[in-house]
Structure formats: structure tokens, C-alpha cells
Amino acid sequence: MTDTLSAAQARRIALAAQGFTRARPASVSRRHVDRVMERLGVLQIDSVNVFARSHYLPLFSRLGAYEPALLDRVFLARTTHYVEYLAHEATFIPIEDWPLWRFRMDDFRRRWAGEDSWLSANARTVQWVQDELRTRGPLRPADLRADAPRERGTWWDWDEVKLALEHLWRTGDVAVSGRRGFERTYALAEQVIPDAILSREIPRAEAIHELMRRAARSSGVATQSDLADYYRIKDRATVARSIADLVDAGELEPVHVRGWERGGRPIPAWRHRDAVLPRRIDAAALLTPFDPVVWFRDRALRTFDLDYRIEIYVPAEKRRFGYYSLPVLVGDRIVARVDLKAERATSTLQVQSAWWEPQARPEDAERIAEELVLAAAWQGLEHISVSGWGDATAAIHDALRGRAHSSVQRHLHARESAS
């Protein structure tokens, strides 16, 4: 028989699978970072830095305030156990997972194999880039620019070199060997990936099966679309076969989740056999829009009643919630969204807007205030300001005013916003 879960039970299972039942450690170490990565599988990278770049936030959401330099040492250093690839969008992945993505690399290679492809049309540039990396080792794009041929001719174009690096990265010929600041350093794959890993072959169906098993473990309970999106697997037939095989093996159990419906009919869902249903979730966290909890918008709406859209590219006068609003988790509910900015010149965490979500409760303002104080301290900011834009700003302002915190001076003010 198929078990039935309530929507609240499904939320708690999903959040437990993502690590939100664990108490935040008093001091964060490399071991804690690795443990979060074991649960998430990937850490999505994003360049927007209005508050903090997205890949720093999932660790903060789960572990609390940690030294950002720890992430830099773990993920960005040359001698790392992680590497970058398109495992969702651009993400950090364990370096030993490189062979799991050979099927995606091969898909890119086949897509660009034709005579009319970009790689074919720019073969000379691609070969020059590979030769430079082979001869000189890991290089930044700027290093290639500095050593570009002086007699460029019609074949040379700086944008083509950057595109060559990106194409070679997608096909697995080149790997990202680290970053300086946010600028990537590229190298030939054999200069980054150990031979034992690089030479390992995993057939396509086997790789997708393993990725679906991991997606199920990281999701707790999920639909087929949820599982496919976790690693952006477009081969739905292989995804369906993998799910069926996992059910036959006893790793997945079919379930119905009340409210998970389409056209009035239940959406098939599965629960991982190791998924835990906690009695309650006591977490509070600021979430990046690229956190696995909410990154698949259909799942966020279905599970948390969160109808989310990033408004970076929306003209300012047309934004409903703000430039880069962060969903706020309290308990097992997404209760609000806040648009934050780290104003370094004045050492102020600016709450540019704040809005309640349908599942919010009056007492949630206190938990949000606590997270904002922690976020300010994490970013080394001395003040917090709250604008007047949004229906949650007054409650958050009052909750902050009532708090005492030795390391953050709250400079609170209301200001009119051109909404």
C-alpha cells in the first residue's frame, strides 16, 4: 500500500534531509562543511554579491556564522577536494564525482561536433588555448590575454578565447583549478583531476541512477520532476527507469502527499528509505534563492506555498519584493522574504524590503530579527537598518529594537521607498 503524508510532514521530511534538524555548532570546522556537502551533494555558485554570494549562504543557513575564509580554503584553493562543474547550474562538487558527469560532458561534445558548430569554426583558438594550458599550467583568462599573439589576424578575438575555455570546461577537457577572488583559474583536466578518477568510466544509465539515488536522499520526499531537477537531468525516460529500479531495490517508497496535485489528481511521489520524519523543525534561516530547499520553483510552491521569482532583471519600478530577496525559514514554514544589502561603507546590513508569506505567524518576527543580527555579525557589519517597504518591515523593526546584542549596534530607521 502507498503511504499518505500531510503537507506538513512532507515539509519536515524535506528539511530534515537538508540538514535543518541539526543544531548549529559553536565553532564551524572543515568537518562541518564536508557534512553539509554530503547532504546537499552540490553547492550552486552565483556571482551576485549584494549581500553575500549565493554559495556562502547554504553553509550559513545550516551552520550559522562561520569564517567565510573557511569556504575559500575548502572550495577555492588549488589543493581542494572539490571541483566545479554543471551539476545543476555551475556548482561545486566532490572531485571524485567528476566521472558521474561524463555523460553530460559527452552530450556537450556531441552537440558541438558538427561542421557548423562554434568549436569547429574556432578550432584554431581552441587549440591555442589548450596548448597554452598544457605548456604553462593553470591560467586565469587574464593570463591568456596578457600572452595573446600580437599578430592576431582574423582568427583572434578575446571573446572567442573566453568562449573556448567555457566550451572546453563543459566537455570536460578543461577543469577549474581554483579562483582568485571570483575569477576562475583554468587548467587541463589531467592537471586537476587525479588519474584514478579521470580514467574511471561510468555508463550513462548507471550515472543517472546514482544521481537519482542521491537526489532522493537529499530531497527526503520528492516527485519525479523534483528528482530530475536536482541535477538537471533532462533524460526523463532514464530518470523514470532509475526511480523504478530504486523502488524495486527498496531504496524508494511510493507515497501520496496531500496537496501535491495536478489537475485534481495526486502527483506520484517517493520517500527515501532513510528519510526521517521529525516531530518538529526548530530551525530559522535565511535562504539563498539557489538553496536546494527552494531552487526548483515548482517544488517551492507545492511544498512551502512560496511563489518565488528573482527580480534582478526586473526594472526597479516594477519589482514587487526587491532586487534579490531571500526566503526566510522559521520552523517548517517559509514565513517571509527579505531583500538584504551589505553596505560596507557604513558597515550596515540594509533590510531594503521585507514581506510576509501566507504561512507567517506574528511571533516569527522575533526569529527573523535573531537571524538578521547573526547575519550582520557574520558579515562583519555593525548596524542594521530597516526600510519602510513591505508589510513585514514594521514588525521586524520592532523586534530588532527590542533585542540586545553586544557585537552589533542596531541603527534602525524607517524610510520611504519608491515602491
N, C-alpha and C positions, 0 to 999 in steps of 0.2 A: 504494500500500500504506500501511497505518496503522502508524506507528512505535510501538514499545513502550518505555516508560520504567520504570525501577525506582522504588520509592517514594522512595529517597534522591535520585535525580536530580530527581524532581518537587519535592521539598523545596528543593533547591538552586536550581532554576529560579524557584520562587515567591519565595524570599528575595532572589535577585538582582533580580527585578522590583521588589521593595520597597526596594531600595537598600542591602542588607546586605553587598554586596561592596565598597562604597566605604570607604576609610579615613576615620576621623573627622578633621575639620580641627583644626588647632592653635588657630584662632580662628574663631568662627562669625559670619558676616555675613548680611545680608539675602539675598544671593545664594544662600547655602546653604539658607536657609529656603524660598525660591522653588523651588529644585531639588527639595527633598523633596516639596513640594506638587505639582510636575509629575508625580512618580511616584505619589503617593497619590491625587491628584485631589480628595480631601476630607479634612477633619480633624474627627473627631467631638468634640462638646462634651459635657462632663459636669460636674455641679456638685459631686460628691463630692470632698472636699479633705482626706482623712485623711492622705495623703502629698503628692500634688500632683494638681491637677485633670487629668483624662484628656487634654485637648488639649495640655498641655505635654509629655506623655511621649513621643509618637512622634518628636518632634524630638530629645529626649534619647536615645532608643533608637538613633537613626541618626547623630546628630552629636556626642553626648557632652555634657559640661557646657557650657551656654550661658547667657547672661544672660536670665532669664525676661522681663525688661522688653523684650527684643527681640521676643518673641512679642506682647506687648501693643501695641507700636508697629506691628507688621506687620498684626495681625488685629483689634485692638480700637479703634484710633484712628479718628476720623471720616474723615480723608483716607487711605483704605486701598484696596488693590486687591482686597480680599476682602470678602465679604458672607456672611450666614448664610441657610441655607435647609435644608429637609428633604431633603437629597440622599442620606442614608442614614437616620440619625436627624437630630437637629439638628447641622448641620455648618457649618464654614467652607468656602466655595467661591470660586473666582475670580469676580470680579464680572462678567466677560464671559460667564460661563456662565449667567447669570440666564435668558436666553431658552430654554435647554435644558430648563428646568423649568416652562415654561408649560403643558405638558400635565398636569403634576401639580397646578399651581395651578387649571387648568380642571376637573380631576377633583374637587377640593375644592369648587369653586364649584357644580358640578352636583349634588354630593351634598347641599349645603345650600340648594338653590334652592327646595325645596318650601314650601308654606304652613305646614306644621307644623315647619319647621326652626328651629333656635336663632336663626339670623340673622334669619329673618322675625319671630320672636316678640320679638326685641330690636332691631328696626330703628332705634328712636329712639336707643338707646345707641350703636349702631354709627355712626349719622350724626353724633352729637355728638362721638365720638372722632375721626372723620375731619375734621370742621370744626375741632376744636382743633388737630390736626396741621397742617392747611392754613394756619391763621391764625398759629400760634405756632412752627411748625417742629419739629424733633426734640425729643421729650419722653420722660422716664422715666415709668413708671407712677406714681411718687410725685408727679411734677409735675401729672399729671392729677388725682390725689387731692387735692392742695392747692387746685386751682382748681375743684373739683366744685361743681355747683349747690347752693345752700343749701336750696332748697325741692325736695327730691328727689322727693317723690311716690312712687307705687308703682312707677314705671318704673326708678328709680335703685337700683343695687346695685353696690358696689365690685367684687365678683367678676365681675359682668357686664362691667364695663369691661376688666378683665384678659382675660376670655374674648374680648371684641371685638377686642382687639389681636392675640391669638393667631390668631383666625379670619381677620382681615384679612391677617396675615402669611402664613398658609397659602394664601390665594387670590391673593397677590401684589400686593394693593392697598397694603400697608404693608411696609416693609423695616426691618431692624435697622440703625441707623446707627452703632452703636458700643456700648460698655459702660463703665460706671463701676464699678470693682471687678468684680463679676459681674452687676450689674444692667443689663439691656438698655435702650438708648435707641431709641425707635421714631420713624419718620418715614414720610410718604407715599412710595411707591416712586419717584415722579418727583423727590423731594428727595434721593434716594440714588443711584439708577441713572442713568447718563448717557443722554441721549435716544437716541443712536445704538444703544445696547444695549437700552434699554427698548422701542423700537419694532420691534426685529427679531422676525420671526415664524419659528419652526421647526416644521414639521408634526410631529405626534406620532411617526409611524413613523421619520422622519428623526432626531428627537431620541433615541429609544431605540436606533436603530442606532449613533449616535455614542457613546452611553453604554456600549453593549456593547463597542464597539471599545476604549474607554478601560479598561473593566473587564478586558478580556482582556490589555491591555498591562500594567496594574497587577498582574495575577494571575500572568502568565507562562504558567501551565498551569492549566486550570480546567474544571469541569463546567458544564452549563447552570445548575444551581442556584447554583453559586458565582458565576457571572456575573450572574444575576438578583439575587442578594442584595447584590452590591457596591453597587448604587444602589437596592436595594429595589424592583425593578421587578416588579409582580405580573401584568402582561400577558404571560403565558408564551408565547402564540401569537406575539406580536410579537418577543419575545426569540428564539424558535426561528427565525423568519424572518431576523432580524438575523444570527444565527450562520451560517445557511446562506448568506446574502449575503456575509458576511465570508470564508467558506470559498471561495466562488466567486471572490472578488476576490483570493485568495491571502494574505489577512492572517491567517487562522487555518488551522492544520493539524490534522486529527484525529489523536489519539494514544490509546494504551492505557497506563494506569498500573497496574502490578502492585499488587494490594491494594485498588485502588479498585473495589469490587464492591458489588452489592446483590442479595441472593437468589442468590448464587453466580455472578452474571453481571457482566461488566465494565460500569462506568458510562462512557458516552461522554464523552470529554474532548477539549479542544483546546489547542494550544500557539500562542501568538502568534508571528508570523514573526520578530519582533525579540527574542524571549526568548533569554537567554543561559544556557547550562549551564556554570557554573563547575566547575572540578575540585574545589574545596573552598570551604567558607564558614568564615571565621575569626572571625566576629563573636561578641560576647557582649552581651546586652542585657536589661534589664528591660522587659517589655511591658505596656502597659495592656490590660485586657480588651477595650477598644474599638479596639485596633490592627487595621488591616485584615488582618494576618497571622493573627489568631485570632478576629476578631469574629463570623464565621459558624461556629457551634459544630460543625455537621456537617463542614465543611472542616477545622477544627482537629483533630477526632477522626480523620478519614480521613488527613490529611496528617502530623500530628505525634503521633498517639495521645494527644491531650490531651482528656480528658473534663472540660470546664470548666462550672462553674455559679457565678454570682455569689451570694454568701451574705449580702449586705447585709440582705435581708428575712427571713433565716432566724434564728429565735431563737438567742441566743448559745450555749445549751447543746446545740443541735443542729448547730452548724456543724462541718464536717469539716476545713476548711482555713483558715478565718479570715474576717474581715469583708469584706476587699477584696483578695484575694490576686492577685499579679501573676505571670503566667507568665515564666519565665526562659529565654532563648535562649542556648545555647552551641553554636557551630558551626552545624550544620543541624538541631539537635535542641532540643526543649523539654525541659529536664532537671529543672526544679523549679518550684515556685510559692512565693512568699514574701509574707506579709502585712505590709506596712510601715505605720508611722505616724511622722509628723514631730511629735515632742513639743517644741514651741517653748519651753516654759517652762524645760526643762532642756537645750535645744539638743542633743537626742538623736534619732537615727534608730533607732526601735524595730523590730526584726525580731520581730514578735509570734508568727509561726509560720513554719516552713519545711518543705517536703515534697518528697521526690524523686518524679520521674516515671519511667515504665518505661524510658526510653532513657538515664537518667543513668549516668555513669561516676564512679569515685572522684575522679579529677582535676578534675572540674567544680567542686568546692567552691572551688578557688583562683580560678577565673574569676568565680564568683558573689561572692566576697569583694571582688575588684577592682571589680566593678560597684557593690557596696554602698558602698564607700569613695568612689567617684566620685559616687554618688547623694547621700551625706551632704554632700560638698563642694558639689555643685550647689545643694542646698537651704540651704546656709549653716549646717549642723549640725556641732557639734564632737565629738560622741560617737556611738558605735553600741552598742546593747545587743541581745543575742540571748536570747530566751526559751528555755524547755525544751520547747516544744510543737511536735512534728513530728519526723519521722525524719531530717530533714536538718540540724537545728539544731546538733548536736554537731560535725559536720564543718565547717559554716560558721563556728561559733565558733572552732574550732581554726585554720582558715585565716585568719580575721581576726586572731587573736592573733599569728600569725607574720608579719604584714605590717607594714611601716614606712611611715608616710605623714606628711609634715611638717604638713599643714594639718588633719588630723582626728585627734583623740585618741580612741582606742578604749577605751570604758568597757564592758567585757564582763562579763556576769553571766548565770548560769542562774537561772531562776525557775520555780516550779511554775505550771502553767496548769490552770485548771478546764476540762479538755477534755471 
